[in-house]
Amino acid sequence: MSAYRICFVCTGNICRSPSAEVIVRARAQDAGLDVDVDSAGTDSYHVGDGADERAVQALKNAGYDGTRHVARQFDEDWFAGRDLIVAMDRGHARILHALAPDEESAAKIRLLRSFDPDLEDLDHDDRRLDVPDPYYDRSAENHEFTEMIEQIEAAADGLVDFLAERTEHPA
């Protein structure tokens, strides 16, 4: 059996989705899961750029390395090569649904925070399921980036549990 394949998607692929990629990859590896994790943006604004330095710092503060990321744009052909497409907010989910070539592809789309055990009973249109975009946070402390990491981590454990039910554990 091949690895379970996941793509995290946000707007520019420099803050939220690369942070989710790094965190979930680490958590899945710690759990011994056979998972391939990547990320992309819905737009091409930052294709080729590294992760936002504030996201890299927030990841570092939480014990992760986000320095190797290179932003790219999601391609609708990727639906065929992924088992799960994880949107960072409802806007991204709408864009992904519009790109999905068929119902099977559309069924692969989930909101990241829907995996958070404290939020799993919310309606899929509830704004609390969004990971807010921290890009415009200009505070010296970058509170919104820290909050983003905390929200991703809260959902990551539920996502890893979801993956554990769907993947083989390497020997």
N, C-alpha and C positions, 0 to 999 in steps of 0.2 A: 504494500500500500504506500502511495506517495504521501508526502507531507501535506497537511491541511494548509491551504493558502488564503491569506487575509490581506486586504488592502485598506488602510485608513485614509479617509479623504476629508480635506478641509478646503479652504479657498485658494491659498497660494502655496501650500505645502512647505511653510517655513516655521510655523508655530505649533498648532494643535496636532495635525496628523503626524509629523515626524516625532513629536513627543510621545504620542500614543504608540507609534511603531517601536520606539526604543523601550518604553516601559513594558508593553505587552510581550515583546521579544524576550526581554529579561525574565519576566514572570513565567512565561511558557517554558523557557530553558530551565529555570529553577524547578519547575514541575515535571521536567523530563518529557515534555511533549514534542512531537515531531510536527513543527509548524514553521511555515515560511511566512514572514511578515514584511510588508512594504507599505509605502504611502504615496499619495499624490494629491494634487490640487485640482479643483474644478476649473481654475483659470490659469493662464500662462504667465502671469505677472512676474513670477520669480524663478522660472525654469532655469536651471543651472546654478542657482544661488545655494549657499549653505543655509542651515537653519538660522533663524533670527538669534542674534547673540544673547538676547534676554531669555529666550527659550533654552538655549544651550546652558546658560548659567543656572536657570531654575532646575534643569535636569541634573546638572552637576551638584547643586545643593541637595538634591534628593538622592544622590548616589548613582546617577546614570551618566553615560557618555553620549552626547548628541553631536559630536564634532564631525562625524564622517558623512553626514547627510548631504544629499544634492537634490534640490527640488525638481519636480517634474509634474506634468499635467496628466490627469487621468484620461485614458483612451477607452472608448466604449468596447473595443475588442478585448479588453482585459477581463470583462465579465466571464468569458469562456475559460480563462486561466485562473480564476479565483473562486474559492468556495464561499467566501464571506466578504462583503464590501461594507465597511463600517464608516458611517458618516458622523462628523463631529457636531452637526446641528441639523435642524429640520430643513433649512434652506439647501444644504448640501444633499440631503436625502431627496428633496424634490428634483434637483438637477440630475442626480443619478437615476431616479425613476424615469425621467424624460429621456435619458441616454440608453436605458436598458432596452436591448433589442427584442426581448420577449418576456413572458411572465416568469419563466425559470430564472432568468437573470435578475428581474425585479425582486424576486423572493430572497435573493442573497443580501439585500440591503437592510442594514439595521443601524439604529442610533447607538453610539458608544454607551451613553449613560443608561440605556435600557438594560444594560448588564449590571448596573449598580444595584445590589440587593435592596437598598433603601428606596429605590425609585422604580423597581421593576413592575409595580402595579399601576403606574401612571399611564394614561391614554397616550398613544403615540404622537399626538399633536400638542402635548403639554410642553410649554417652553422650558420647564425645569429639566427636560432631557437634553437641552442644548449645552454644549461646552462653549461658553462665551468667548469671542475672539479677543485675545489680550493685545493684539498688535498695536492698538492706539493708546495703550497704557504708557503714559509719559512720567509716571511717578518715579522718584529716585529708588524706591524700594521694589518696584515691579510686582506689586501685590497681585495683580491679575494673572501674572505668569505663575506665581506660586499657587494660586487658587486653581489654575488650569491643571497643574501637575497633580494636585490633591484630588480633583474631580476624575482625572484619568486613572489615577491609582485606585480610587474607590470602585470604578467600573472594571478595572483590569482583573481583579480577583474573581468577579462574577464571570467575566469573559473566559478566564482560564478554566473555571469550572465547566462552562459551556463546551470549551474545546476538549477538555478531558473526556467528556462523554462521546466525542466524535473522532478522536484520533487514537492512533496506536502509540503506546509508550515504547521508545527504543529499548532494546534489550540491554 
